[in-house]
Amino acid sequence: MARKRQPEEKKNTNPDVVGLHAAVLEQPITETLEVNFMPYAMSVIVSRAIPEIDGFKPSQRKLLYTMYKMGLLTGARTKSANIVGQTMRLNPHGDAAIYETMVRLSKGYEALLTPFVDSKGNFGKVFSRDMAYAASRYTEAKLSPVCAELFRDIERDTVDFIDNYDNTMQEPALLPTTFPNILVSANMGIAVSMASNICGFNLAEVCQTAIDYIGDPNHNIMATLKAPDFPTGGELIYNAQEIDTIYRTGRGGFKVRARWRYDKAENLIEVYEIPYTTTAEAVIDKVAELVKSGKIKEVSDMRDETDLNGLKLAIDLKRGADPDKLMAKLFKLTPLMDTFSCNFNILIGGMPRVLGVAEILDEWLSWRTECVKRRVYSELNKKKDKLHLLYGLQKILLDIDQAIVIIRNTEEESEVVPNLMIGFGIDEVQAEYVAEIRLRNINREYILKRIDETSDLEAEIRDLEDTLGSLKRIRAIIVAELKDVIKKHGAERKTGIVYDDMAEELFEDEPIEDYPVNIFLSQEGYFKKITPLSLRMGGEQKYKESDGPFLSFESQNKNDLLIFSDKQQVYKVRVRDFEDTKASVLGTYLPAYLQMDEGENVKYMLDPGNYTGHVIFFFENGKAARIELNAYATKTNRKKLTGAYSGASPLVSVIQLSGEETELAVYSSEDRVLIFSTSLLSPKATRTTLGVGVMTLKRTYKVVRAVPAAETPIGNMTRYRVRNIPAAGALLKEEDLEEQQIEMPLE
């Protein structure tokens, strides 16, 4: 039976529709990105997610300025709904978003060490996921006293004002904060293709650091700015290298753990401060999961006993349980110890920049100096204007009767000012001032009192001009304001500091299951741990299309692994931290798993065993550094070490020496090879040593790789072997090239 023919689809012949179709289909993707996507991306970055040098995002600044204009700095609290409604004149993104901004800035929510909103009512808690804040119609708010430092002299031309979204009113582009609020207020934002995560610091420590930095640009910031501080308290595990990296680069991370106490009578643990990055509910859920899976056997019950006195998580222990060992295990397995990752991404002049603490202080100081100069300049102009009027009044004093006669004999009101200008040789502004003097004040006593102000004004103007021209005096004003902030608003640290060499080691309660494993690492950094049995049963190793094999070796489940990156950092992980997998999966992507910095990649991985032996680093400039493996052994369970090797020249190869000396082959981009014995390299004491010369290179060439000589296809090694280093090596012969696929002859 023949199939019934379907009717042809009717085409749309409307020329407008056809033209629209063609326009959409033919638009290049680059044009779409430029015209449609880029404006949106820039709007999110500049106008929404990234804070500026005053420490605020636009939504926060608009809210606080609205409250300031409502008189809430000194007045009584008002309903939050009223504030939200007024703020919509500046921020058109909806009442819910505005109220959430207010909640985060409030004292009741406890997200900031120095809150800017004095709140009354239920504003929720930052440490609780389920404790929701009340609706805006039920809560009240006003500005906190510290906001006086945000708006000081804002009416005296200290900052620029811009039009709001519909050009009906003006708002400040920045707030003239008298202290580096960018470092005081914790701020997090996710923009398009970039993010910002700024930890908070103690207000008094930040101000004192700024004072010392103004006095000495080489001031050791770590001496006064001890460490980040969080409103939720807890204990910061202090590692000097990690903190130094954050302070220098604006990127890095550190660990914060909970504070707890043991009630012996009740046989329970009370957790009363938790890390800033987690919530009470997340901790309880994780502990419940561990108890259910059998990984935690010492806990009989856990409950949230938070009340008006603050956070309290109660953990009931089973008889005979050791609280110290249990807490060490909970720190390892739950969010009771968590990592805060820093990314000091800030808008400077409308451009996002990642800055270290010293750079932030430099930018803030430059900006604050400009604010103070503008304030002094504004005050100077006001006094000059007043002095100018008094000079005109001084001329009137010469003949008050004549001034009265001029005014009385002038027929038209509009001619009074011109006649006074002609009669006394004064300008229009001065004449207008004289003409506006009330009749009762046209007496010698009033005029003499005004004129007596002239000498005082002249002295004040000279002083202001001197201040305006002296950077030293401007800086002295800034320092005095910072000292005033410390005196009025300074407070003790909330987050304790525990030095990493004093912190308790994580307790391993259960014996580690040990068994042989095979380790695989791909060129792009994908990691697999496969048991020998699974390896025998499995098929071919799976890789991404652009990826391939890089390293493979045998290890044990209880061993450590050292993973070197191309940013002079080494990460220490444990084999047991990874799940056993199969050859048919891609594996774990190490840069993401290790939370590496942006653009950082895996360069090499090795099993250090008991940290005996050496590791040799080869660099592009022909040098090599031999370092003892025990230089990477740490007493504490530290996950990352900076300064793993020298950064003077790019790293090309890493080779581990586990036992006896061996021979290595070094290849250059000139197709030269040099074979030498590792006994010619002496171990160096410091990890960041520049190394010693191995291969001498011509200016345009570099070392490309180094491998054990036994793993190369070189047949005549004598040709390339040297007894002393550095040496130039020999040109590679064709028969010593890498083995190539044999071509079958054509018949």
Helices and strands as residue ranges (DSSP letters): H 15-26, H 29-32, I 33-37, H 38-44, I 45-49, H 58-69, E 78-79, H 80-87, H 95-105, E 117-120, E 140-143, G 145-149, E 161-163, E 170-172, H 181-184, E 187-190, E 195-198, H 203-215, H 221-224, E 235-238, H 240-249, E 251-257, E 259-263, E 268-273, H 280-293, E 299-304, E 313-317, H 323-333, E 337-343, E 345-348, E 351-354, H 357-397, H 400-409, G 413-415, H 416-424, H 428-435, G 439-441, H 444-468, H 471-489, E 496-499, E 516-522, E 526-530, H 532-537, E 549-556, E 560-565, E 569-574, G 575-577, E 588-589, H 590-593, E 602-606, E 614-619, E 623-628, G 629-632, E 640-642, E 651-657, E 663-668, E 672-677, G 678-680, E 692-693, E 703-708, G 709-711, G 717-719, E 730-731, G 734-736
